[in-house]
Amino acid sequence: MQVHISKGVKAPRWAWTDGLHAYGQAEVSVALPWPEEDPRDQQVKDLLRFLEKYVMEQHGRILPGQTMRYGWTMLRFREDEQNEFGQGTETLLVEELRDPFKFGELTYVPGASRALQLVGIQQAVIRRNRISGDSEHPHRSKMVLVCSRIRPETIASLRPLRMERVWEPDSTRCGWLIACVEDDHDHEDVDELEEAHLHHLVERFPGLFAYLALPVGTLLLFTKEEVLVFGPGEQDGRADSSPLLVKLP
C-alpha cells in the first residue's frame, strides 16, 4: 500500500491510501488542515499505515460507521457521499472525537488532528528521555491500579508519587501502577490496591497524560520540583526537561 499526500497550502489538503483494495477494503482518506511540509504529514502516514496493519491482521474490512480506538481517542469512518475528497464516493473519510477528554454523548468531526496531537505529546516524552522499548498508548477507557492511599481528588498534590508500568496492557488495564512511597504501605499486598478509571486520574492530574505511552518497565517519580524518568532496566533516573502539563491538551 502507498500513502499519498496532496501538496499546497490551501485547506483541506488530503492524505489517502492506495492499495487497500487489494485486501477487499475501501481506500481511506483523511483531511489535513495544515499546509505542505508540516511535520504532521509523517504522523498521518503512520496513522494510515496503522489502518493497513489492522486490515491485514484482522482479515476484515473497515465499514462505514465503524469506530476504532486510536491511542487515547476514537476514530470513525464515513462514506464520502458528497465526494469531498474528489476521487469518487467509495472512499472512507476519517473522523475523530471532538473532545476526547469528555464522556457522554460522542461528537465526531472531520480529520484526525487532535488524535495526532495526543499521540505526538506522548511520543515526545519517549524521544527526549531516550527510552527504548515498545510504546503503548492507552485508550481513555482503560483502568489503572492505584494504592489505596491515592484518590482522584488528591493525586495532583500528593508528592512524592511513584508510577510504574509493571504489566503488559490488556483489554481493561493499561499496565500502570500508581502508588505512594510510604515505607509502611506494602504495594505487593493486593488488599492495598484498587482499580481506578484512567480518565478520572488524568482529569484531576493532567501531568500524567504525557507519560502514559512509556513502555513496560518504565518507572516515574513525581516530586515537587521535577519528574524523574527511569527507563526499563535503568538504575539511574533522569529529570524530564519538559514541564508538566497543567491543563489537558
N, C-alpha and C positions, 0 to 999 in steps of 0.2 A: 504494500500500500504506500502511496505517496501522499504527502501533505502539501497543499498549495496555499499561498497567502497572496492576496491581491496587493498591488503597490499603490502609492499615492498618499495624500493627506486627507482626502475627502472621506468623511464618515457616513455610513459604516464601511470599513474595509471588511473583507471576509477571509476566513481560513476554512479549508474544506478538504475532505478526504477524496482520494481517487484510488479505488481498488477494493473497497469493502464489498462491492457487488460480487466479487469472486467467492465470498462466503455466503452469498444469498442475502446480504444486508444492504439496505438502502444507504447511500452516501450521507454523510453528516457534515453540516456547515455551522459555523459559529460567527456571529457578528463581532467585529473588533472596533471599539470606539476611539482607538488611539492611532496616531499616524505611523507611516512606514519607518522601519528601523528601530522601533521601540523594543526594549529587551523582553517585553511580554510576548513578543512573537514566538520566542522559543518556548515559553511556558504553554502557549496554546497548542504548539506542536506536540508537547508532552501530553497534553490533555487528549488530543485526538489519537495519539499512539496508545494511550490508556484504553480508549474505547475499542481500538483494534484488538488489543490483547484480550479485553473482555469477550468480544465476539468469538475470537479464536478458542479461548479456553472454555467458554460456556457452551459452545456449539449451539448457540441460539441467536435470535435476532433481537435488536433493539426496535421496539414498536412505537408508533405514535401514542403519546400519552404516558409512556413508561417513565418512571423516575429511577434515579441511580444515586447512590452515595458517592460523593467526591470530597475526600478529606472531611472537614468539619461540616460541610453544607450538602445540598442536594442539587442535582441537575434534572431537568425534564426535557423531553424531546417531543416536538410537534411537527406536523406536516406543513410544508411550505405552500399553503393553499393559495396565497396571493403572489407566488413566485417572487418573493422578496430578494432571494439570493440571485435570481436571474438565470438559473440553469434548469428550469422546469419545476414542477410541483412535487416531484417524488422525493426530493432531498429532505432529510430531517434537520430541523433547526434546534440549536441548543438554547435552553433557558435555564435560569438559576433562581434560587430563593432571593427575594428582595432583601430580607433581613434574616440572616442565618442565626442570629442570636436571640430571636424571639420565637416563642412557641404559640400555638393556637392555629388560627386559620392560615394556611400556607399560600403565599402570593409569589408567583414567578414572573420574572422579567427577562427580556431577550439578552443573550450573551452569557459570558462566564467571567466577567471582570472581577467580581467580588470573590468568587471561588479561587481564581488565580492569585489574588492578593493575599488571601488567607494561607494558601499553600506556600507562597513566597515568604511570608513572615516566618513561618516555621522552618523552612529550608535555610533561611539566612542564619538562624541560630546554629544550625549544624555546620555551615561553612565557616563562620567566623570563629567558632570554637574548635574547628578541625576534628570533628567527631566522626569516627568511622563506624560502619555497621549499617544495617538496613533500617531506614526510617519507616515509620508507620504513622500516618496522620489519622488520629481517631475522629470518629463521627460524633456529633453533638449529643447523640442518644446514648453513648456508652456510659458505663458505670466505672467508678474508681473506688479502691479500698482506702479507707482513712482510719487512723486510730481514733478511739472513742473520745479523745480529748479535743478533737477538731470539729468545728461546726461551720457551715457556710457563713454565718454572721460574724465569725471571729477569725476566719482564715487569713484575711487581708492584713491583720495586725499581729498575728501570732509569729514571733521570732525567737530563736531560730526555728526554721521549718525544714524538714527533710522530705525530699521527694525522689523516689527511685522507681525506675521501670524494671520490675522484678520478673514479670511473667510475660509470655507471648500474648498479644491481644487475642481475644476470642469473640464470639458472636455478641457478647453482652459487656465484657470488661475490656478496658483499654490497656491494662497491664501495669498501671501506675499504682504505687502505694505512697500515700502522703501521711506523714507522721510527725509527732513532736520529737524532741531529742532528750526527754527526761529519762534519767537512769532508772527510775523506779517504774517505768512503763515497758512491759515486755511485748514487743510487736510480733514476736513469734507465737504468742498466745492468740488463737483465733477469737477468743472471747473478748479480746481488747480491740478487735477490728470491726468496722461496719462498712456497708456499701453506701455510696452517695452518688447522685447524678453529677456527672462531669460538668454539665452546663450550669448547674446551680453554683458550683465552686468557681467556675470561670466568670460567671456573672458578678459574684461578690469580689473576686480577686482576678482582674483582667491580666495581671502579670504572669499568671500561669500559662496563658494561651500560647505564647510564642515557643514554649519548650515542649509541647505535647507530642511532637513527632520524633523526638530523640529516641535512639534505638534501645532495645532491651540491654540492661547492664549499666545504663547511664544513671548517675546519682547527682542530685542538685541539693545545695544547701543555701536556703534563703536567710540572709542575715539582715540586720537593719541597714547596713551600708551597701551590700552587693549580693550577687548570686554567684556562688562557686559551682563550677561545672566539672564533674568527674566523668570522663568518657569510660566506656566499657573496659574493665580491667586496669584502669588507671588508679594509682595510689595518691597522686598529687592533683589537686584541682586547680583550675584557673578561673580568675574573675571574669565574668562576661563583660565585654567592653561596652555593651549597649544598655541603656537604662531600661527599667521595667516599663511595660505598657501600663498606663494609668487609666486608659479607657479602651473599650473594645473597638477594634478597627472597623 
